[in-house]
Amino acid sequence: GSEWSEWPTIAEMYGIDCWFCNPHAPWERGQIENLNRQWRWWFPRGTDLSLVTPAQAQGAADIINNQRRRSFDYESPTQRYHALTVQ
């Protein structure tokens, strides 16, 4: 969508690589599909997200972000974030 029209600027500003999956290519989206499945465990389809408290959302995010990932050499996203940002 149009929300990603400025992705080159954002990538340069934060020094990150950006990539996008091709439409209708689910084999390119394995990690994000897994993450979506984890969120759906906490907040099933049809959940009224306006009723989810910030504490509930943060609790789910903390659990998900502290799970180790093979793609991060078995570090969690939280561990990887701290390793890359704490100086």
C-alpha atoms as an extended CHARMM CRD file, in Angstrom:
* protein
*
        87  EXT
         1         1  GLY       CA              0.0000000000        0.0000000000        0.0000000000  PROA      1               0.0000000000
         2         2  SER       CA              0.8880000000        3.6630000000       -0.0400000000  PROA      2               0.0000000000
         3         3  GLU       CA              2.2000000000        3.4190000000        3.5320000000  PROA      3               0.0000000000
         4         4  TRP       CA              5.3590000000        1.8510000000        2.0880000000  PROA      4               0.0000000000
         5         5  SER       CA              5.9470000000        4.4580000000       -0.6290000000  PROA      5               0.0000000000
         6         6  GLU       CA              8.7760000000        6.0240000000        1.3860000000  PROA      6               0.0000000000
         7         7  TRP       CA             10.5810000000        2.7700000000        2.1910000000  PROA      7               0.0000000000
         8         8  PRO       CA             13.8970000000        3.8360000000        0.5670000000  PROA      8               0.0000000000
         9         9  THR       CA             14.0360000000        6.9120000000        2.8130000000  PROA      9               0.0000000000
        10        10  ILE       CA             13.2410000000        4.8720000000        5.9130000000  PROA      10              0.0000000000
        11        11  ALA       CA             15.8140000000        2.2160000000        5.0120000000  PROA      11              0.0000000000
        12        12  GLU       CA             18.5200000000        4.8290000000        4.5220000000  PROA      12              0.0000000000
        13        13  MET       CA             17.5690000000        6.7570000000        7.6710000000  PROA      13              0.0000000000
        14        14  TYR       CA             17.8460000000        3.6610000000        9.8860000000  PROA      14              0.0000000000
        15        15  GLY       CA             20.5690000000        1.8500000000        7.9550000000  PROA      15              0.0000000000
        16        16  ILE       CA             18.4440000000       -1.2330000000        7.3530000000  PROA      16              0.0000000000
        17        17  ASP       CA             17.7520000000       -3.5200000000        4.4230000000  PROA      17              0.0000000000
        18        18  CYS       CA             14.1630000000       -3.7580000000        3.2170000000  PROA      18              0.0000000000
        19        19  TRP       CA             12.6550000000       -6.4340000000        1.0520000000  PROA      19              0.0000000000
        20        20  PHE       CA              9.1730000000       -7.3500000000        0.0170000000  PROA      20              0.0000000000
        21        21  CYS       CA              7.6780000000      -10.7240000000       -0.7730000000  PROA      21              0.0000000000
        22        22  ASN       CA              6.2600000000      -11.2750000000       -4.2060000000  PROA      22              0.0000000000
        23        23  PRO       CA              2.4710000000      -11.3940000000       -4.3690000000  PROA      23              0.0000000000
        24        24  HSD       CA              1.0060000000      -14.8970000000       -4.3110000000  PROA      24              0.0000000000
        25        25  ALA       CA              4.3140000000      -16.4550000000       -3.1770000000  PROA      25              0.0000000000
        26        26  PRO       CA              3.6270000000      -17.8620000000        0.3150000000  PROA      26              0.0000000000
        27        27  TRP       CA              6.9380000000      -19.7580000000        0.3550000000  PROA      27              0.0000000000
        28        28  GLU       CA              8.6470000000      -16.3570000000        0.6450000000  PROA      28              0.0000000000
        29        29  ARG       CA              6.7220000000      -15.4620000000        3.7940000000  PROA      29              0.0000000000
        30        30  GLY       CA              7.4760000000      -18.3270000000        6.1550000000  PROA      30              0.0000000000
        31        31  GLN       CA              8.7100000000      -16.2590000000        9.0770000000  PROA      31              0.0000000000
        32        32  ILE       CA              5.9700000000      -13.6550000000        8.9150000000  PROA      32              0.0000000000
        33        33  GLU       CA              3.2840000000      -16.3190000000        8.5190000000  PROA      33              0.0000000000
        34        34  ASN       CA              4.6470000000      -18.0340000000       11.6380000000  PROA      34              0.0000000000
        35        35  LEU       CA              4.6080000000      -14.7320000000       13.5160000000  PROA      35              0.0000000000
        36        36  ASN       CA              1.0160000000      -14.1040000000       12.4030000000  PROA      36              0.0000000000
        37        37  ARG       CA              0.0840000000      -17.5730000000       13.6980000000  PROA      37              0.0000000000
        38        38  GLN       CA              1.6200000000      -16.7470000000       17.0760000000  PROA      38              0.0000000000
        39        39  TRP       CA             -0.3370000000      -13.4830000000       17.3080000000  PROA      39              0.0000000000
        40        40  ARG       CA             -3.5240000000      -15.3180000000       16.3490000000  PROA      40              0.0000000000
        41        41  TRP       CA             -2.9870000000      -17.6660000000       19.2960000000  PROA      41              0.0000000000
        42        42  TRP       CA             -3.1770000000      -14.6610000000       21.6160000000  PROA      42              0.0000000000
        43        43  PHE       CA             -5.7410000000      -12.7180000000       19.6090000000  PROA      43              0.0000000000
        44        44  PRO       CA             -7.8790000000      -15.0690000000       17.4830000000  PROA      44              0.0000000000
        45        45  ARG       CA             -9.3990000000      -13.8460000000       14.2420000000  PROA      45              0.0000000000
        46        46  GLY       CA            -12.4640000000      -11.7930000000       15.0490000000  PROA      46              0.0000000000
        47        47  THR       CA            -11.0570000000      -10.4410000000       18.3160000000  PROA      47              0.0000000000
        48        48  ASP       CA            -12.1530000000       -6.8600000000       18.8950000000  PROA      48              0.0000000000
        49        49  LEU       CA             -8.7050000000       -5.2980000000       19.2760000000  PROA      49              0.0000000000
        50        50  SER       CA            -10.2290000000       -2.1330000000       20.7080000000  PROA      50              0.0000000000
        51        51  LEU       CA            -10.9560000000       -4.2190000000       23.8230000000  PROA      51              0.0000000000
        52        52  VAL       CA             -7.3630000000       -5.4540000000       24.1800000000  PROA      52              0.0000000000
        53        53  THR       CA             -5.5610000000       -3.4780000000       26.8610000000  PROA      53              0.0000000000
        54        54  PRO       CA             -2.0480000000       -2.1630000000       26.2900000000  PROA      54              0.0000000000
        55        55  ALA       CA             -0.8790000000       -4.5020000000       29.0640000000  PROA      55              0.0000000000
        56        56  GLN       CA             -2.3770000000       -7.5270000000       27.2790000000  PROA      56              0.0000000000
        57        57  ALA       CA             -0.7770000000       -6.5480000000       23.9680000000  PROA      57              0.0000000000
        58        58  GLN       CA              2.5790000000       -5.9040000000       25.6510000000  PROA      58              0.0000000000
        59        59  GLY       CA              2.4030000000       -9.2370000000       27.4730000000  PROA      59              0.0000000000
        60        60  ALA       CA              1.8880000000      -11.1250000000       24.2190000000  PROA      60              0.0000000000
        61        61  ALA       CA              4.6480000000       -9.1080000000       22.5260000000  PROA      61              0.0000000000
        62        62  ASP       CA              7.0630000000       -9.8290000000       25.3790000000  PROA      62              0.0000000000
        63        63  ILE       CA              6.4500000000      -13.5680000000       25.1650000000  PROA      63              0.0000000000
        64        64  ILE       CA              6.7620000000      -13.6440000000       21.3720000000  PROA      64              0.0000000000
        65        65  ASN       CA              9.8500000000      -11.4100000000       21.3310000000  PROA      65              0.0000000000
        66        66  ASN       CA             11.6270000000      -13.5290000000       23.9310000000  PROA      66              0.0000000000
        67        67  GLN       CA             11.2780000000      -16.7740000000       21.9730000000  PROA      67              0.0000000000
        68        68  ARG       CA             14.5130000000      -17.8920000000       20.3710000000  PROA      68              0.0000000000
        69        69  ARG       CA             14.6130000000      -17.9450000000       16.5740000000  PROA      69              0.0000000000
        70        70  ARG       CA             16.6960000000      -20.1460000000       14.3260000000  PROA      70              0.0000000000
        71        71  SER       CA             17.0100000000      -17.1710000000       11.9600000000  PROA      71              0.0000000000
        72        72  PHE       CA             18.7950000000      -15.2610000000       14.7530000000  PROA      72              0.0000000000
        73        73  ASP       CA             21.2280000000      -18.1000000000       15.5280000000  PROA      73              0.0000000000
        74        74  TYR       CA             18.9310000000      -19.1550000000       18.3780000000  PROA      74              0.0000000000
        75        75  GLU       CA             18.8450000000      -15.7480000000       20.0130000000  PROA      75              0.0000000000
        76        76  SER       CA             15.5190000000      -14.0890000000       20.7030000000  PROA      76              0.0000000000
        77        77  PRO       CA             14.5370000000      -10.8840000000       18.9100000000  PROA      77              0.0000000000
        78        78  THR       CA             14.9600000000       -9.0920000000       22.2420000000  PROA      78              0.0000000000
        79        79  GLN       CA             18.4910000000      -10.4460000000       22.6730000000  PROA      79              0.0000000000
        80        80  ARG       CA             19.3960000000       -9.5290000000       19.0990000000  PROA      80              0.0000000000
        81        81  TYR       CA             17.9550000000       -6.0300000000       19.5020000000  PROA      81              0.0000000000
        82        82  HSD       CA             19.9650000000       -5.4000000000       22.6640000000  PROA      82              0.0000000000
        83        83  ALA       CA             23.1350000000       -6.7910000000       21.1030000000  PROA      83              0.0000000000
        84        84  LEU       CA             22.7900000000       -4.4130000000       18.1600000000  PROA      84              0.0000000000
        85        85  THR       CA             21.6720000000       -1.2820000000       20.0100000000  PROA      85              0.0000000000
        86        86  VAL       CA             23.3020000000       -1.2620000000       23.4490000000  PROA      86              0.0000000000
        87        87  GLN       CA             26.7330000000        0.2790000000       23.2880000000  PROA      87              0.0000000000
